[in-house]
Amino acid sequence: MKIFVPNESATGETRVALVPGVLRRLILPGIEVLIESHAGVLSAHNDDAYSAAGATIVFADEWTNADVVLTVGMPSESQIRQMRSGAVLAGLLSPHRNIPLIAIAAQCGIIALALEYLPRITRAQAMDALSSQANIAGYKSVIIAAEHSPRIFPMLMTAAGTIQPAKTLIIGAGVAGLQAIATARRLGALVSAYDVRPAVKEQVQSLGAKFVELPLETASAQDAGGYARELSPEQQQKQRDLMARVVIDSDVVITTAAIPGKPAPKLIPDDVVARMHRGAVIVDLAAESGGNCQSTEPGRIIEKNGVTIVGLTNVAGTAPFHASQMYANNLVNLMKLILTADAGLKIDPADEIIAGILLCQGGGIVHPRIKEVQNHA
């Protein structure tokens, strides 16, 4: 069996699907791991390190010959069309944004597995790439905010006077938000956090942050999988109005609120940004799905009314060495699930994990979410 890791096709992608220290777990009898030359360079992994780990470096595309292709993001149309029927494509494929490419993959007979759709069950935790990358993004969001802020984060009591700690607000207390809270606290900031799910209050407080409580009815704001559920338009407007005064009083705001498969909710309108003080920083971790801040420009860092708004769409990719290491472990754990003892593949739709991530198989789209989007297109 040939497992192929290509150079990523997306502009600006610095991560790689497998790293030398992790791919050793795949070097088993009957399995050959092929790494496209320079695939790991941007994440600080050179070809020699891959060779030493047991991989074969290839200098031409191996899409046609591969049994499995492991990627970070969705490949291009031309790359998908090169894959042979029955081959497996696994990665963070952004299904809702790539419906046409998924349809092409189905037509080509490819078995596509999207890690975004992993069910939140104990067995799947070691494969949870969204969480591993969100951990990195939450950490880096605070570092990025500190770089752009004219203030330092900790309180300092010096002969030259006392410096007050930076007031930092984290919106959304999922994996990224909790890591942002922990990082901001380690830097000495005064941290507050808000989430529509009342259940996370204890987690926020355990990290030393204040939980911002807004008088909203949000008992149904979490779905069965633990993800945030979209609020009604009336609830969203009330949420924005109540949150405005907390945002305006903050030196740093980090937003992480996202609804799977939908545009990010707009929580910070332009009029609130206009009332923030000069030098304030907003790091919008939801920029890839449109942003929580109305002024966010995905992929850009801008200044508006003296407020810096960071709209980077691949924050995990700003720490590519460790982001790739964590992601590679997620992928290898997935491969262990589908590899058979004789170096074959078993894609079992009866398995809860496979059922959750399987987009297409046997020449057709099989995932109910993608079918629903197609039917309403």
N, C-alpha and C positions, 0 to 999 in steps of 0.2 A: 504494500500500500504506500502511495506517495501523498505526503502532507505538504502542501505548498504555502509559504508565507511570502506574499509579494510586497513590493514598495506600495505605499498607500497612494491612491489616486487623488484624494482631496487636497486642494491647495492649503498649505499651512499645517497639515497633520504631521506631528512630530513623533507620535507613538508608533510602536510596532507590535504585531500580534503575539510574537513569541520572543523571549530573551534567552540567551545562552544558559543561564543558571536554571531555567525552568524547563526548557525543551528536552533536557536530559531524561526527564520522566516519560517522554514519548519515544525515546530510542529503544525500541523493543524488537525482538525477532520478527522479521517480515514487514517492518515499518521503516520508511526512509523519509526524513524531514529535509525538504528543499527550501533554502532561504535565498530569495533574490538578492543579488549583490547590492550592498549599501542599504538594505531595508532597515537596518537598525542604527544607521549612522546618526540620525538626528536625536536618537534617544541614548547616545553614547555607547553603542554596542557595535564593534567593528566585525568585519567578515572573519578575521582570524579567531575571534572569540567563539563565533558560531561553529567554525570548523573544529576547534578544540573540544567543543561540547558534543560533537558527533554529527552535526548537520552537514549537508552538501550545499555548497554555494553554487548557484546557477546564474549565468549572465544573460539569459534570455527568458522570456515569459514561459512559464510551465503550466499555464491555465488549461491547455488542451490535455495534458497528460496527468493532471492531478486527480486523485480520488477525493481529496479534501482540500479546500482552500480556507485558510484562517485569515481574517482581516480585522482591522479596527473598525472601519466604516464601510459603507456600501461601495462596491466596485463600480466602474463606469460601464456603460452599455456594451461597448466593444469587448471589454474584459469578460463580462457575463456571457456574451455570445460565443466566446472561445471555449467555455467550459463544456465538458462532455455530459451527455445525458446520464443521470444517476449519480453525478458527483455532488458532494456536500459543500455548501457555502455557509460559514458560521461567523458571526460578528455582531457588532452594534449596527444594524442595517437601517435604523430610522424608518420603520415600515410605513408610518402614516405620511411621511414626506416623500416616499419613494415608491408609491403604488405602481407607476408605469414600469419601473425597473423590476419590481417583484413579478409583474405580469410577464415580462420578458423572460425572467428566470424560470417561471412556470412553463412557458412555451418551450424552453430549451430542455425541459426535463430535470432541472436542478432541484435538489433538496435544500431549501434555504431555512436556516435556523437563526432567529433574531433574539439575542440575549436580553433585549429590553423587555420581553414578554415573559421572563422567568416568573413562575408563581412564587409567592412569598411563603415558602414552606421550608422546614428545617433542612431537608435534603438538598435544596437548591442554594443554600446560603454560600457555599464555597464557589458557586458559579456566578454569583450576583455581581456582574460587571457594573451595573448602574451604581450600586452602593460603593464598590471599590473606587470608581472614578469620582463619585460625589465626595468621598472622604478627602481625596486629593484637592478637589475644587474648593471644598469648604476651607481647608487649610490655606490654600494659595489666595483665596479671596481676601483674607485678612492681611496677608503679606502685601498684596497688590494695593489694598486700601492704605496701608501704612506708608507705602512708597509715594502715593499721590497726595497724602494728607500733609498740610503744613504743620500739623501738630504731632507730638509724640504720644504714644498710647499710655504709658504708666504715669502714676503720680510720683513726683520727685520733690523731696523737701531738701532744699539746698540753702547755702548762705545767700544765694542770689534771689531767694524767694521760693514759694511753693508753686509747683506746676500741677494743675488739676488733671485727672485722668480723662482721656478721650471718651465721650459718650458714644457708645456703639450700639446700634439697633440691628438685630438679626430678624428678618421676616421669613418665617418658615423654619420649623424645627425638625426637619427630616435628617437624613444622614449628613448632607452638606451643612445644614444649619447648625446641627449639634457640634460638628467639627469646627465650624467657624466660631461658635460660642467658646469652645474650649481653647482655641488658638488665641482669640482676642483676650480671654481671661489670663492666659499665660503671659501675654504681652503687657498686662496690667491695666487694660481698659475697664471702664465701668460699663457693663454689658446688660442690655435688656433684650428680650426676645418675645416674638408674638407668633402664634400659630392658631389656625381656626379649629384645631383639634384640642379640646380641653385635656385629653388624655396625656399629652406630652408635657404638661406643666411640671410634673415631678422630675422628669428628665432634665428640663431646663434648669430647674432650681438645684439639682444635684451637681451641676457644673459651675455653680456659683453665680448664675445670672438671675436677674429679676424677670418674672413672667408677666408680660403686659396683658392685662385682662380687659377686654372690651365687652360691653353689655350687648352681646349678640347671641341669638339662638343658633348654636352650631353643633348641637348634639348629633346631627346627621352628616357632619362634615368629613367623615372618614368612612371609606368603603370596607368591604369584608377583607380585602387584601392589605389594609393598613395604609393605603394611599389617600391623599386628600381628595375629597369629592368637590365638584364645582358648586359654588354657592349660587343662589338665585340672583338675578340682576338687582333686586331690592337689597338683598343682604350684602352684595358687593359694594353698592353705593354707600350703605351705612358703614361698612367696614372702612372704606376710604375716608369718609368724613371723620370717624373716630380716631383713625390712625394718623391723620394729618398732623395733629399737634405733637405727637410723639416723634414723627419723622422730622419736623421742623426744628425740634430741640436737639437733634442728634448731630454729632460731628461726622460720624460714619454710619451709613446704612448699607447692609448687605441683604439682598433679596434672593430668595431661593424657591419661591412659590411656583409650583408647576402642576398641571393637571395632565396625566398621561394621555397622549394622543390629541390634545387640544391646545389652542393658543394660550400662552401664559396670561393669568388675570392681571389687569392693569390696576395696580395698587397705589402708585404714586403719580398723580396727574401733574400736568405742567404747572398749574397754579400753586401746587405745594412746593415744587422745585423752586419756583420764583420766590417763595417765602423762606427758603433755607438760607443759612448764613454763608457768606463768602468763605471758601476754603473747605466746605463740606464735601464729602465724597460718597457717591453711590456706586456700589459694585453689584451689577445685575447678573446673577448667575442663571437667570431665566432668559437671557438674551437670545439663545438659540431658538427658542419657541416664541419670539416676539418681544419678550421683556416684561418685567413687572412695572417698570417705570415708563411712562408715556413718552419721555424724551430719549429713551435708549435707542441708539443706532447699532443694531447687531454687527459685531465685528469691528467696532470703532470705540475709541476713547475720545470723548468730547467734553467741552466746557460750556455750561449754560448758566448765565447769571452768576458766574463765579463758582458754580458747583461742578465738580468733575464727575462725569457719568461714564463708568467703565462697562462696555457692552461686549467684552470678549466672548466668543462663542465656543471656545475650547480651552477653558481654564485649566482643566486637568493636563492638557498638553503643554502647559508652561512648566510642568515638572515631569518631563517625558521619561526619565530614567525609572523612577519609582511607579509612575502611572502605568508604564509598560510592564513592569515586573508584576504588579497586582493583576493587571488585565490578563497577562499570560497565564497566571495561576488559575484564573477563572476559566479560560479556554481549555487548559489541560484537564481540569476537573470535569468539564463537559465532555471532552474526548474520552475520558475514562468511562463515562457513562455509556457511550455509544460504540466503543471498541469491543470486539469479541476476542475470545482467547486465541483464535487463529488469525489475528490481525485483519479481521473483516469488520464490517460496520453493521450495526443493528439499530435502525430508526423505528422505534416502537411507539406508535401513536397512543397506545393504551397506557404508556407511562405518563404520569401527571406532568412531569417536567417537559418531556418531548411534546406532549399535546399543547402545552402553553407556548412553546417557542417555534413550533413548526409552521412555516408560512406557506410553503408549496411542496408538493410531492406528486410524482406520477403524472406530470404534465398539467397539473391544475393547482389553483390556490385553495388551500384547505383551512386556513385560519379564519375563524368566524368574524373577528374584528375587521380584517382586510376585506372579506366578502361584503360586510356591511357597508364599508366605505365605498367599495366599488358599486354597490347597488344604488347608493345615493349620489354617485358622481354624475 
